[in-house]
Amino acid sequence: MAAAGLAGLGPGEAAAAAQALALPAEAFGNDEVSPAVPGAAQPRVELAWAMKAHQHAQVYFNLIRSVEPRLLRLTPLDAQIYERFRGAFPALRVGLLDPEELKSEEAKAKWRPFCLSFEGVVEDFNFGTLLRLDSGGEYSEENTILATRIQFLAIEIARNREGCNDGVHSRGREGTAA
């Protein structure tokens, strides 16, 4: 897990990450500068997460623009995730999400058991991820909400299977044909 993630880092990034990982958890605070390299400006913990989440969003959006969404497999467990998702949320409109369907107290009570059922099954199931509210739109401040990784996977797998991402794919193909 961690080794695979570190493999994608450059030498300087890997050294900084190794130094940061050697520090006790108490050395980091929410929204504080990391003291991993004394005297060097380090990105804030939230900024580092936001950059990673943004990069993931860009990669995923480029993927659905390039590959026919119905053929796309996000995990080896796509069928299981989709089946459980639609069993738990049969009427959820995945094409255009209402933030309340993810964030209200009532919604959280429904999502919690679904998400927890993937603990130990889907790696980083509860990692924060960016999710588009309108499947026809790009990632933007107005069209993005924070969700857990398993929510992202469940909704995007449903969008791919149910044709909600086809418009993004078509526009992406038109852009490359020009």
Backbone as JSON Lines, residues from 0, in Angstrom:
{"i":0,"aa":"M","n":[0.82,-1.2,0.0],"ca":[0.0,0.0,0.0],"c":[0.86,1.25,0.0]}
{"i":1,"aa":"A","n":[1.52,1.54,1.14],"ca":[2.32,2.75,1.25],"c":[3.49,2.71,0.29]}
{"i":2,"aa":"A","n":[4.08,1.54,0.1],"ca":[5.22,1.44,-0.8],"c":[4.81,1.78,-2.22]}
{"i":3,"aa":"A","n":[3.65,1.34,-2.64],"ca":[3.17,1.65,-3.99],"c":[2.96,3.14,-4.14]}
{"i":4,"aa":"G","n":[2.43,3.79,-3.11],"ca":[2.2,5.23,-3.16],"c":[3.51,6.0,-3.21]}
{"i":5,"aa":"L","n":[4.52,5.57,-2.48],"ca":[5.81,6.25,-2.47],"c":[6.55,6.06,-3.77]}
{"i":6,"aa":"A","n":[6.27,4.96,-4.49],"ca":[6.96,4.68,-5.74],"c":[6.68,5.76,-6.78]}
{"i":7,"aa":"G","n":[5.55,6.42,-6.7],"ca":[5.19,7.45,-7.66],"c":[5.8,8.81,-7.34]}
{"i":8,"aa":"L","n":[6.52,8.91,-6.24],"ca":[7.11,10.19,-5.85],"c":[8.5,10.34,-6.44]}
{"i":9,"aa":"G","n":[8.89,11.58,-6.7],"ca":[10.25,11.87,-7.12],"c":[11.18,11.76,-5.94]}
{"i":10,"aa":"P","n":[12.5,11.8,-6.16],"ca":[13.46,11.64,-5.06],"c":[13.28,12.65,-3.94]}
{"i":11,"aa":"G","n":[13.08,13.92,-4.28],"ca":[12.91,14.95,-3.26],"c":[11.62,14.76,-2.48]}
{"i":12,"aa":"E","n":[10.54,14.42,-3.21],"ca":[9.25,14.19,-2.55],"c":[9.32,12.97,-1.63]}
{"i":13,"aa":"A","n":[10.0,11.91,-2.1],"ca":[10.11,10.69,-1.3],"c":[10.92,10.96,-0.02]}
{"i":14,"aa":"A","n":[11.99,11.74,-0.13],"ca":[12.79,12.07,1.04],"c":[11.97,12.87,2.04]}
{"i":15,"aa":"A","n":[11.21,13.86,1.54],"ca":[10.37,14.69,2.42],"c":[9.29,13.83,3.07]}
{"i":16,"aa":"A","n":[8.7,12.93,2.29],"ca":[7.67,12.05,2.84],"c":[8.25,11.14,3.9]}
{"i":17,"aa":"A","n":[9.44,10.6,3.65],"ca":[10.08,9.72,4.63],"c":[10.37,10.47,5.93]}
{"i":18,"aa":"Q","n":[10.85,11.7,5.81],"ca":[11.1,12.51,7.0],"c":[9.81,12.79,7.74]}
{"i":19,"aa":"A","n":[8.76,13.11,7.0],"ca":[7.48,13.42,7.63],"c":[6.92,12.19,8.33]}
{"i":20,"aa":"L","n":[7.06,11.03,7.7],"ca":[6.52,9.8,8.29],"c":[7.27,9.39,9.56]}
{"i":21,"aa":"A","n":[8.5,9.86,9.69],"ca":[9.28,9.53,10.88],"c":[8.87,10.37,12.09]}
{"i":22,"aa":"L","n":[8.15,11.45,11.86],"ca":[7.72,12.32,12.96],"c":[6.52,11.73,13.68]}
{"i":23,"aa":"P","n":[6.39,12.01,14.99],"ca":[5.21,11.54,15.71],"c":[3.96,12.27,15.22]}
{"i":24,"aa":"A","n":[2.82,11.64,15.33],"ca":[1.56,12.22,14.87],"c":[1.3,13.58,15.52]}
{"i":25,"aa":"E","n":[1.76,13.77,16.76],"ca":[1.54,15.02,17.46],"c":[2.23,16.19,16.77]}
{"i":26,"aa":"A","n":[3.22,15.9,15.9],"ca":[3.95,16.96,15.21],"c":[3.09,17.64,14.15]}
{"i":27,"aa":"F","n":[1.97,17.01,13.8],"ca":[1.09,17.56,12.78],"c":[-0.21,17.99,13.41]}
{"i":28,"aa":"G","n":[-0.69,19.11,12.97],"ca":[-1.98,19.58,13.44],"c":[-2.84,19.88,12.24]}
{"i":29,"aa":"N","n":[-4.1,19.97,12.46],"ca":[-5.0,20.32,11.38],"c":[-4.72,21.75,10.96]}
{"i":30,"aa":"D","n":[-4.44,21.94,9.68],"ca":[-4.15,23.25,9.11],"c":[-2.89,23.89,9.68]}
{"i":31,"aa":"E","n":[-1.87,23.07,9.94],"ca":[-0.59,23.6,10.37],"c":[0.47,23.21,9.36]}
{"i":32,"aa":"V","n":[1.54,24.0,9.32],"ca":[2.64,23.7,8.42],"c":[3.4,22.5,8.97]}
{"i":33,"aa":"S","n":[3.74,21.56,8.11],"ca":[4.48,20.37,8.51],"c":[5.93,20.73,8.81]}
{"i":34,"aa":"P","n":[6.46,20.27,9.93],"ca":[7.86,20.56,10.26],"c":[8.82,19.5,9.72]}
{"i":35,"aa":"A","n":[8.45,18.79,8.66],"ca":[9.24,17.67,8.16],"c":[10.67,18.06,7.81]}
{"i":36,"aa":"V","n":[10.84,19.22,7.2],"ca":[12.18,19.67,6.84],"c":[12.38,21.04,7.48]}
{"i":37,"aa":"P","n":[13.15,21.09,8.59],"ca":[13.34,22.37,9.27],"c":[13.88,23.43,8.32]}
{"i":38,"aa":"G","n":[13.27,24.61,8.38],"ca":[13.72,25.72,7.57],"c":[13.15,25.75,6.16]}
{"i":39,"aa":"A","n":[12.5,24.67,5.73],"ca":[11.93,24.63,4.38],"c":[10.42,24.78,4.47]}
{"i":40,"aa":"A","n":[9.86,25.5,3.55],"ca":[8.4,25.67,3.52],"c":[7.77,24.35,3.08]}
{"i":41,"aa":"Q","n":[6.89,23.82,3.88],"ca":[6.2,22.57,3.58],"c":[4.73,22.86,3.33]}
{"i":42,"aa":"P","n":[4.1,22.14,2.42],"ca":[2.66,22.36,2.22],"c":[1.88,21.97,3.46]}
{"i":43,"aa":"R","n":[0.77,22.63,3.67],"ca":[-0.09,22.3,4.78],"c":[-0.7,20.93,4.54]}
{"i":44,"aa":"V","n":[-1.06,20.25,5.6],"ca":[-1.63,18.92,5.49],"c":[-2.88,18.96,4.61]}
{"i":45,"aa":"E","n":[-3.75,19.94,4.82],"ca":[-4.95,20.04,4.0],"c":[-4.62,20.34,2.55]}
{"i":46,"aa":"L","n":[-3.63,21.19,2.33],"ca":[-3.24,21.53,0.97],"c":[-2.72,20.28,0.25]}
{"i":47,"aa":"A","n":[-1.92,19.49,0.95],"ca":[-1.41,18.26,0.34],"c":[-2.56,17.32,-0.01]}
{"i":48,"aa":"W","n":[-3.54,17.19,0.91],"ca":[-4.7,16.35,0.6],"c":[-5.47,16.92,-0.58]}
{"i":49,"aa":"A","n":[-5.71,18.23,-0.57],"ca":[-6.48,18.87,-1.65],"c":[-5.79,18.68,-3.0]}
{"i":50,"aa":"M","n":[-4.48,18.78,-3.01],"ca":[-3.75,18.58,-4.26],"c":[-3.91,17.15,-4.75]}
{"i":51,"aa":"K","n":[-3.84,16.19,-3.85],"ca":[-4.01,14.78,-4.22],"c":[-5.43,14.54,-4.71]}
{"i":52,"aa":"A","n":[-6.42,15.08,-4.02],"ca":[-7.82,14.9,-4.42],"c":[-8.07,15.55,-5.77]}
{"i":53,"aa":"H","n":[-7.5,16.74,-5.99],"ca":[-7.67,17.42,-7.27],"c":[-7.02,16.63,-8.39]}
{"i":54,"aa":"Q","n":[-5.85,16.09,-8.15],"ca":[-5.16,15.28,-9.15],"c":[-6.01,14.04,-9.49]}
{"i":55,"aa":"H","n":[-6.56,13.39,-8.48],"ca":[-7.42,12.23,-8.7],"c":[-8.62,12.62,-9.56]}
{"i":56,"aa":"A","n":[-9.23,13.76,-9.25],"ca":[-10.39,14.22,-10.0],"c":[-10.02,14.47,-11.47]}
{"i":57,"aa":"Q","n":[-8.88,15.11,-11.7],"ca":[-8.46,15.38,-13.08],"c":[-8.22,14.08,-13.84]}
{"i":58,"aa":"V","n":[-7.54,13.14,-13.21],"ca":[-7.26,11.85,-13.86],"c":[-8.57,11.15,-14.19]}
{"i":59,"aa":"Y","n":[-9.49,11.11,-13.24],"ca":[-10.77,10.42,-13.48],"c":[-11.55,11.11,-14.59]}
{"i":60,"aa":"F","n":[-11.62,12.43,-14.56],"ca":[-12.38,13.15,-15.58],"c":[-11.78,12.91,-16.97]}
{"i":61,"aa":"N","n":[-10.46,12.94,-17.08],"ca":[-9.8,12.64,-18.35],"c":[-10.08,11.21,-18.79]}
{"i":62,"aa":"L","n":[-10.18,10.3,-17.84],"ca":[-10.47,8.91,-18.15],"c":[-11.86,8.74,-18.75]}
{"i":63,"aa":"I","n":[-12.87,9.36,-18.13],"ca":[-14.22,9.22,-18.67],"c":[-14.39,9.98,-19.98]}
{"i":64,"aa":"R","n":[-13.57,10.96,-20.21],"ca":[-13.6,11.65,-21.51],"c":[-12.98,10.78,-22.59]}
{"i":65,"aa":"S","n":[-12.02,9.93,-22.23],"ca":[-11.26,9.15,-23.2],"c":[-11.8,7.74,-23.42]}
{"i":66,"aa":"V","n":[-12.31,7.12,-22.39],"ca":[-12.76,5.72,-22.45],"c":[-14.28,5.69,-22.33]}
{"i":67,"aa":"E","n":[-14.92,4.87,-23.14],"ca":[-16.37,4.75,-23.06],"c":[-16.75,4.34,-21.64]}
{"i":68,"aa":"P","n":[-17.51,5.18,-20.93],"ca":[-17.79,4.92,-19.51],"c":[-18.39,3.54,-19.22]}
{"i":69,"aa":"R","n":[-19.24,3.03,-20.09],"ca":[-19.85,1.72,-19.83],"c":[-18.83,0.59,-19.81]}
{"i":70,"aa":"L","n":[-17.67,0.8,-20.43],"ca":[-16.62,-0.21,-20.47],"c":[-15.6,-0.04,-19.34]}
{"i":71,"aa":"L","n":[-15.69,1.06,-18.64],"ca":[-14.71,1.41,-17.63],"c":[-14.93,0.61,-16.35]}
{"i":72,"aa":"R","n":[-13.87,0.06,-15.81],"ca":[-13.91,-0.65,-14.53],"c":[-13.01,0.11,-13.57]}
{"i":73,"aa":"L","n":[-13.6,0.59,-12.46],"ca":[-12.84,1.38,-11.49],"c":[-12.14,0.52,-10.46]}
{"i":74,"aa":"T","n":[-12.72,-0.65,-10.17],"ca":[-12.12,-1.59,-9.21],"c":[-12.48,-3.01,-9.67]}
{"i":75,"aa":"P","n":[-11.82,-4.0,-9.12],"ca":[-12.23,-5.38,-9.4],"c":[-13.59,-5.71,-8.78]}
{"i":76,"aa":"L","n":[-14.06,-4.86,-7.87],"ca":[-15.32,-5.1,-7.15],"c":[-16.48,-4.27,-7.68]}
{"i":77,"aa":"D","n":[-16.38,-3.73,-8.88],"ca":[-17.43,-2.86,-9.42],"c":[-18.82,-3.48,-9.33]}
{"i":78,"aa":"A","n":[-18.96,-4.73,-9.71],"ca":[-20.28,-5.38,-9.71],"c":[-20.85,-5.45,-8.3]}
{"i":79,"aa":"Q","n":[-20.02,-5.81,-7.34],"ca":[-20.45,-5.91,-5.95],"c":[-20.82,-4.54,-5.39]}
{"i":80,"aa":"I","n":[-19.99,-3.54,-5.68],"ca":[-20.26,-2.18,-5.2],"c":[-21.58,-1.68,-5.8]}
{"i":81,"aa":"Y","n":[-21.78,-1.87,-7.1],"ca":[-23.0,-1.41,-7.76],"c":[-24.23,-2.12,-7.2]}
{"i":82,"aa":"E","n":[-24.14,-3.42,-7.04],"ca":[-25.28,-4.19,-6.51],"c":[-25.67,-3.72,-5.1]}
{"i":83,"aa":"R","n":[-24.7,-3.55,-4.24],"ca":[-24.98,-3.08,-2.87],"c":[-25.5,-1.64,-2.87]}
{"i":84,"aa":"F","n":[-24.91,-0.81,-3.73],"ca":[-25.32,0.59,-3.82],"c":[-26.78,0.69,-4.25]}
{"i":85,"aa":"R","n":[-27.13,0.02,-5.32],"ca":[-28.51,0.11,-5.8],"c":[-29.47,-0.6,-4.86]}
{"i":86,"aa":"G","n":[-29.01,-1.6,-4.11],"ca":[-29.85,-2.22,-3.08],"c":[-30.15,-1.26,-1.95]}
{"i":87,"aa":"A","n":[-29.16,-0.46,-1.58],"ca":[-29.33,0.48,-0.47],"c":[-29.96,1.81,-0.91]}
{"i":88,"aa":"F","n":[-29.71,2.2,-2.16],"ca":[-30.17,3.5,-2.66],"c":[-30.83,3.33,-4.05]}
{"i":89,"aa":"P","n":[-31.92,2.6,-4.12],"ca":[-32.51,2.3,-5.44],"c":[-33.02,3.52,-6.19]}
{"i":90,"aa":"A","n":[-33.44,4.55,-5.49],"ca":[-34.05,5.71,-6.15],"c":[-33.11,6.91,-6.25]}
{"i":91,"aa":"L","n":[-31.87,6.78,-5.78],"ca":[-30.95,7.92,-5.82],"c":[-30.62,8.28,-7.26]}
{"i":92,"aa":"R","n":[-30.9,9.53,-7.6],"ca":[-30.6,10.04,-8.95],"c":[-29.12,10.38,-9.01]}
{"i":93,"aa":"V","n":[-28.33,9.55,-9.67],"ca":[-26.89,9.76,-9.7],"c":[-26.46,10.79,-10.74]}
{"i":94,"aa":"G","n":[-27.31,11.06,-11.71],"ca":[-26.96,12.03,-12.75],"c":[-26.84,13.44,-12.21]}
{"i":95,"aa":"L","n":[-27.73,13.79,-11.31],"ca":[-27.72,15.12,-10.7],"c":[-27.98,14.94,-9.21]}
{"i":96,"aa":"L","n":[-26.9,15.0,-8.43],"ca":[-26.99,14.76,-7.0],"c":[-27.44,16.01,-6.24]}
{"i":97,"aa":"D","n":[-28.24,15.79,-5.24],"ca":[-28.61,16.83,-4.29],"c":[-27.65,16.65,-3.1]}
{"i":98,"aa":"P","n":[-26.9,17.67,-2.73],"ca":[-25.96,17.53,-1.6],"c":[-26.62,16.98,-0.34]}
{"i":99,"aa":"E","n":[-27.89,17.27,-0.14],"ca":[-28.6,16.77,1.04],"c":[-28.69,15.24,1.04]}
{"i":100,"aa":"E","n":[-28.65,14.63,-0.15],"ca":[-28.71,13.17,-0.25],"c":[-27.4,12.52,0.21]}
{"i":101,"aa":"L","n":[-26.39,13.34,0.42],"ca":[-25.1,12.85,0.91],"c":[-24.77,13.37,2.3]}
{"i":102,"aa":"K","n":[-25.21,14.57,2.61],"ca":[-24.71,15.26,3.81],"c":[-25.71,15.48,4.93]}
{"i":103,"aa":"S","n":[-27.01,15.36,4.68],"ca":[-27.97,15.58,5.76],"c":[-27.8,14.48,6.82]}
{"i":104,"aa":"E","n":[-28.29,14.73,8.0],"ca":[-28.19,13.73,9.08],"c":[-28.91,12.44,8.69]}
{"i":105,"aa":"E","n":[-30.06,12.58,8.04],"ca":[-30.82,11.4,7.58],"c":[-30.01,10.62,6.54]}
{"i":106,"aa":"A","n":[-29.4,11.35,5.6],"ca":[-28.59,10.69,4.57],"c":[-27.37,10.01,5.18]}
{"i":107,"aa":"K","n":[-26.72,10.69,6.11],"ca":[-25.54,10.11,6.76],"c":[-25.89,8.8,7.47]}
{"i":108,"aa":"A","n":[-27.08,8.75,8.08],"ca":[-27.52,7.53,8.76],"c":[-27.69,6.37,7.77]}
{"i":109,"aa":"K","n":[-28.08,6.68,6.53],"ca":[-28.23,5.65,5.5],"c":[-26.88,5.28,4.89]}
{"i":110,"aa":"W","n":[-26.03,6.28,4.68],"ca":[-24.74,6.03,4.05],"c":[-23.76,5.3,4.96]}
{"i":111,"aa":"R","n":[-23.81,5.6,6.26],"ca":[-22.83,5.04,7.19],"c":[-22.72,3.51,7.11]}
{"i":112,"aa":"P","n":[-23.85,2.75,7.22],"ca":[-23.71,1.29,7.14],"c":[-23.22,0.82,5.77]}
{"i":113,"aa":"F","n":[-23.65,1.51,4.72],"ca":[-23.17,1.15,3.38],"c":[-21.66,1.31,3.31]}
{"i":114,"aa":"C","n":[-21.17,2.47,3.71],"ca":[-19.73,2.73,3.65],"c":[-18.94,1.76,4.52]}
{"i":115,"aa":"L","n":[-19.4,1.55,5.74],"ca":[-18.68,0.67,6.66],"c":[-18.66,-0.78,6.18]}
{"i":116,"aa":"S","n":[-19.61,-1.16,5.35],"ca":[-19.62,-2.54,4.83],"c":[-18.43,-2.8,3.91]}
{"i":117,"aa":"F","n":[-17.76,-1.74,3.48],"ca":[-16.59,-1.89,2.61],"c":[-15.26,-1.73,3.35]}
{"i":118,"aa":"E","n":[-15.34,-1.54,4.66],"ca":[-14.11,-1.44,5.46],"c":[-13.37,-2.77,5.36]}
{"i":119,"aa":"G","n":[-12.09,-2.7,5.02],"ca":[-11.28,-3.91,4.86],"c":[-11.49,-4.61,3.52]}
{"i":120,"aa":"V","n":[-12.43,-4.11,2.72],"ca":[-12.72,-4.69,1.4],"c":[-12.19,-3.78,0.3]}
{"i":121,"aa":"V","n":[-12.46,-2.48,0.43],"ca":[-12.0,-1.48,-0.52],"c":[-10.95,-0.63,0.18]}
{"i":122,"aa":"E","n":[-9.76,-0.59,-0.4],"ca":[-8.67,0.18,0.18],"c":[-9.06,1.65,0.27]}
{"i":123,"aa":"D","n":[-8.76,2.27,1.39],"ca":[-9.03,3.69,1.61],"c":[-10.49,4.04,1.37]}
{"i":124,"aa":"F","n":[-11.41,3.15,1.78],"ca":[-12.85,3.32,1.52],"c":[-13.38,4.63,2.08]}
{"i":125,"aa":"N","n":[-12.77,5.15,3.12],"ca":[-13.29,6.38,3.74],"c":[-12.4,7.6,3.48]}
{"i":126,"aa":"F","n":[-11.49,7.49,2.53],"ca":[-10.62,8.61,2.16],"c":[-11.44,9.7,1.49]}
{"i":127,"aa":"G","n":[-11.19,10.94,1.79],"ca":[-11.92,12.05,1.19],"c":[-11.62,12.18,-0.29]}
{"i":128,"aa":"T","n":[-12.68,12.32,-1.09],"ca":[-12.57,12.38,-2.54],"c":[-13.51,13.45,-3.07]}
{"i":129,"aa":"L","n":[-13.19,14.03,-4.19],"ca":[-14.06,15.02,-4.82],"c":[-15.04,14.31,-5.74]}
{"i":130,"aa":"L","n":[-16.29,14.73,-5.68],"ca":[-17.36,14.12,-6.47],"c":[-18.14,15.22,-7.17]}
{"i":131,"aa":"R","n":[-18.39,15.05,-8.46],"ca":[-19.2,16.02,-9.2],"c":[-20.66,15.85,-8.83]}
{"i":132,"aa":"L","n":[-21.36,16.95,-8.62],"ca":[-22.79,16.89,-8.33],"c":[-23.59,16.59,-9.59]}
{"i":133,"aa":"D","n":[-23.26,17.29,-10.67],"ca":[-23.92,17.09,-11.96],"c":[-22.98,16.29,-12.85]}
{"i":134,"aa":"S","n":[-23.38,15.08,-13.2],"ca":[-22.51,14.21,-13.98],"c":[-22.21,14.76,-15.37]}
{"i":135,"aa":"G","n":[-22.99,15.69,-15.84],"ca":[-22.76,16.28,-17.15],"c":[-21.75,17.41,-17.13]}
{"i":136,"aa":"G","n":[-21.35,17.84,-15.94],"ca":[-20.43,18.96,-15.81],"c":[-19.04,18.54,-15.41]}
{"i":137,"aa":"E","n":[-18.15,19.52,-15.51],"ca":[-16.76,19.3,-15.11],"c":[-16.62,19.52,-13.61]}
{"i":138,"aa":"Y","n":[-15.44,19.21,-13.1],"ca":[-15.13,19.54,-11.71],"c":[-14.96,21.04,-11.62]}
{"i":139,"aa":"S","n":[-15.71,21.66,-10.74],"ca":[-15.6,23.1,-10.48],"c":[-16.03,23.29,-9.03]}
{"i":140,"aa":"E","n":[-15.79,24.47,-8.52],"ca":[-16.16,24.75,-7.13],"c":[-17.66,24.56,-6.92]}
{"i":141,"aa":"E","n":[-18.46,25.0,-7.89],"ca":[-19.92,24.91,-7.76],"c":[-20.44,23.49,-7.98]}
{"i":142,"aa":"N","n":[-19.69,22.67,-8.7],"ca":[-20.18,21.34,-9.09],"c":[-19.47,20.22,-8.35]}
{"i":143,"aa":"T","n":[-18.83,20.53,-7.24],"ca":[-18.04,19.52,-6.54],"c":[-18.4,19.48,-5.07]}
{"i":144,"aa":"I","n":[-18.42,18.27,-4.54],"ca":[-18.69,18.05,-3.13],"c":[-17.67,17.03,-2.62]}
{"i":145,"aa":"L","n":[-17.37,17.1,-1.35],"ca":[-16.47,16.14,-0.73],"c":[-17.27,14.9,-0.35]}
{"i":146,"aa":"A","n":[-16.77,13.74,-0.74],"ca":[-17.42,12.46,-0.42],"c":[-16.34,11.46,-0.02]}
{"i":147,"aa":"T","n":[-16.75,10.35,0.53],"ca":[-15.78,9.3,0.82],"c":[-15.47,8.55,-0.47]}
{"i":148,"aa":"R","n":[-14.37,7.85,-0.48],"ca":[-13.97,7.11,-1.68],"c":[-15.03,6.1,-2.08]}
{"i":149,"aa":"I","n":[-15.64,5.4,-1.13],"ca":[-16.64,4.4,-1.49],"c":[-17.9,5.07,-2.04]}
{"i":150,"aa":"Q","n":[-18.25,6.24,-1.56],"ca":[-19.38,6.97,-2.14],"c":[-19.05,7.36,-3.58]}
{"i":151,"aa":"F","n":[-17.84,7.89,-3.78],"ca":[-17.39,8.24,-5.13],"c":[-17.48,7.02,-6.04]}
{"i":152,"aa":"L","n":[-16.91,5.91,-5.61],"ca":[-16.91,4.7,-6.44],"c":[-18.33,4.24,-6.75]}
{"i":153,"aa":"A","n":[-19.18,4.16,-5.73],"ca":[-20.55,3.69,-5.94],"c":[-21.29,4.58,-6.92]}
{"i":154,"aa":"I","n":[-21.19,5.87,-6.75],"ca":[-21.92,6.81,-7.61],"c":[-21.35,6.82,-9.02]}
{"i":155,"aa":"E","n":[-20.03,6.83,-9.14],"ca":[-19.43,6.87,-10.48],"c":[-19.61,5.53,-11.21]}
{"i":156,"aa":"I","n":[-19.57,4.42,-10.52],"ca":[-19.85,3.14,-11.16],"c":[-21.29,3.15,-11.68]}
{"i":157,"aa":"A","n":[-22.22,3.64,-10.87],"ca":[-23.62,3.74,-11.31],"c":[-23.74,4.68,-12.5]}
{"i":158,"aa":"R","n":[-23.08,5.82,-12.44],"ca":[-23.13,6.78,-13.55],"c":[-22.6,6.14,-14.84]}
{"i":159,"aa":"N","n":[-21.52,5.4,-14.73],"ca":[-20.94,4.76,-15.92],"c":[-21.88,3.7,-16.48]}
{"i":160,"aa":"R","n":[-22.44,2.87,-15.61],"ca":[-23.33,1.79,-16.05],"c":[-24.67,2.31,-16.56]}
{"i":161,"aa":"E","n":[-25.14,3.41,-16.0],"ca":[-26.47,3.92,-16.33],"c":[-26.43,5.03,-17.39]}
{"i":162,"aa":"G","n":[-25.26,5.28,-17.96],"ca":[-25.13,6.22,-19.07],"c":[-25.03,7.69,-18.7]}
{"i":163,"aa":"C","n":[-24.92,8.0,-17.43],"ca":[-24.87,9.4,-17.0],"c":[-23.59,10.12,-17.41]}
{"i":164,"aa":"N","n":[-22.51,9.38,-17.62],"ca":[-21.24,10.0,-18.02],"c":[-21.04,9.99,-19.53]}
{"i":165,"aa":"D","n":[-22.02,9.51,-20.28],"ca":[-21.88,9.43,-21.74],"c":[-21.7,10.8,-22.38]}
{"i":166,"aa":"G","n":[-22.38,11.82,-21.87],"ca":[-22.26,13.17,-22.44],"c":[-20.85,13.71,-22.29]}
{"i":167,"aa":"V","n":[-20.24,13.5,-21.13],"ca":[-18.86,13.95,-20.91],"c":[-17.94,13.23,-21.88]}
{"i":168,"aa":"H","n":[-18.17,11.95,-22.06],"ca":[-17.34,11.15,-22.98],"c":[-17.5,11.66,-24.42]}
{"i":169,"aa":"S","n":[-18.74,11.9,-24.83],"ca":[-19.0,12.4,-26.2],"c":[-18.31,13.74,-26.43]}
{"i":170,"aa":"R","n":[-18.43,14.65,-25.47],"ca":[-17.77,15.96,-25.61],"c":[-16.26,15.81,-25.64]}
{"i":171,"aa":"G","n":[-15.74,14.87,-24.88],"ca":[-14.3,14.61,-24.87],"c":[-13.83,14.08,-26.2]}
{"i":172,"aa":"R","n":[-14.6,13.21,-26.82],"ca":[-14.24,12.66,-28.14],"c":[-14.31,13.74,-29.21]}
{"i":173,"aa":"E","n":[-15.31,14.61,-29.11],"ca":[-15.44,15.71,-30.09],"c":[-14.24,16.65,-29.99]}
{"i":174,"aa":"G","n":[-13.76,16.87,-28.76],"ca":[-12.61,17.76,-28.56],"c":[-11.33,17.18,-29.13]}
{"i":175,"aa":"T","n":[-11.19,15.87,-29.13],"ca":[-9.97,15.25,-29.65],"c":[-10.03,15.07,-31.16]}
{"i":176,"aa":"A","n":[-11.25,15.07,-31.72],"ca":[-11.4,14.88,-33.16],"c":[-11.07,16.15,-33.93]}
{"i":177,"aa":"A","n":[-11.12,17.28,-33.26],"ca":[-10.91,18.57,-33.95],"c":[-9.45,18.8,-34.27]}
